[in-house]
Amino acid sequence: IWKQRGMGSLPPQTVATQATGVETTEEAVLTLRTVERTIREEHFPHHPPPPYARLNHGSYGASPTSVINSQNEFRARWFHQPDEYLHRGEGLAPSDDPSPLPGNMEADLRRSVQTVASLVNADPSEICLVDNATTGAVIVAQDVLFGFVTGRFRRGDVVLMADTGYNAVKKLLERYVVGAGGELVFVDMPFPVHSLEQILDAYRKTVEAVRKRDPPVRICFAAVDHISSLPMVVLPLKELVEVLHGYEIPVFVDGAHGIGNVRLDMAEIGADFYVSNLHKWLLCPPPVAFFHAKKEHSPRLHHPVTSHNLNRGLFLESAWVGTRDYSAQLCVPSAVEFIHTVLGGVDMMIDSNTKAALEMGRMLAGAWGTGLGAPPEMQCSMVMVGLPDAFGVNSFEDSLRLRTRLRDEWQVEVPLYYLPEEKRKRAREVAAGLTESTEVWVGRSYARVSHHVYNDRQNYERLRDAVLALAKEASEH
């Protein structure tokens, strides 16, 4: 495909798949960037054409045509003869070999799990497929609820999560943990962020405060973002897990934006539980995510939808939750094949998107006279860019109103974030104490800008011009 575009061959050291562990080169990343528009036209023709600028890949993801076609093939197979696909070979395999015969839906689901396991350095037996990151969070929260019921935890015991954590996770923890008699304690997360140590200190401070309580309470687990949603920051996950494990606190990682966005290694991260959407940065169609749990926790874990496979292990419980469309889970290998054959591999895709997001973020910040929400090492395929104060985001409601105007009047889709005054004040105090200048900027509002292979510079220039025009309009009234 690269040769057909007249780009020549990829540098030979980058052609190998991610499994080789070979690092991508700057030359290869730049080569990929030059053909992004062609990739969009060939593989994402279902996207609205310019001038529409979709800069919110992070929320819902996108799939190329080949993966959508693969999904439709699995759907067609089910519609043609669901019994044959679901039950093929039942009763024929030897009783001492419980594995399904090739062509059975369970075998295809296991193939998807194996594909994920090879990308994240995990034992396939520790992985199952679920609809989304929220489902994975419910699996863990449900385990804690039963911990209260069975006496493993006591009324008043605590679960930690960041105050910038995803709202759906907050809500489900309120339902399962607080509803069972536990307490949800929030870590006061800094934003903008100047260093990794700020994040670690925030967690240490909160844990120490809980440990000083009298009478003492137990911290059941900590819910930690890998990449927070809004505001977006890549957390120092390995170090954070080590800090929390040092206090003997189990860790659940909400890695909704993880796989395909940053490099993942379950063994290196060391978290007790990790969940990540495959339908975001790995280009699978929704809904599909992987859930990883260390073996010592597996016997206690169950899918929140109970069906025929109860107590047969989390993989099988998740593999059948009743009659529904499983096609998104089945076409995971097709998405990874597309990434390898068209984009040069998962690592190259990550490097290219991260480089482009940071480059475009800096371009926007320069045009708007602002800066970024975190240093480069805490960025990924998304970047938080400060909006000029004249743009007029002075409340959460303003952020929604102006986002709608960007969509309706400028055909630009991008999430906006209003930074509450209390956090803004503390951020200014931190910035005032710095001895060196940085790219990090403290302001009232930010845009979370995404980059994936179908985006090009024209998309970001349209956002740039739209913000400047709306800021000018606001200043004239």
Secondary structure, 3 states (H helix, E strand, C coil): CCHHHCCCCCCHHHCCCHHHCCCCCHHHHHHHHHCHHHHHHHHCCCCCCCCCEECCHHHHCCCCHHHHHHHHHHHHHHHHCHHHHHHCCCCCCCCCCCCCCCCCHHHHHHHHHHHHHHHHCCCHHHEEEECCHHHHHHHHHHHHHHHHHHCCCCCCCEEEEECCCCHHHHHHHHHHCHHHCCEEEEECCCCCCCCHHHHHHHHHHHHHHHHCCCCCCCEEEEEEECECCCCCCECCHHHHHHHHHHCCCCEEEECCCCECCECCCHHHHCCCEEEEECCCCCCCCCCCEEEEECHHHHHHCCCCCCCCCCCCCHHHHHHCCCCCCCHHHHCHHHHHHHHHHHHCCHHHHHHHHHHHHHHHHHHHHHHHCCCECCCHHHCCCEEEEECCHHHCCCCHHHHHHHHHHHHHHHCEECCEEECCHHHHHHHHHHHHCCCCCCCECCCCEEEEEECCCCCCHHHHHHHHHHHHHHHHHHHCC
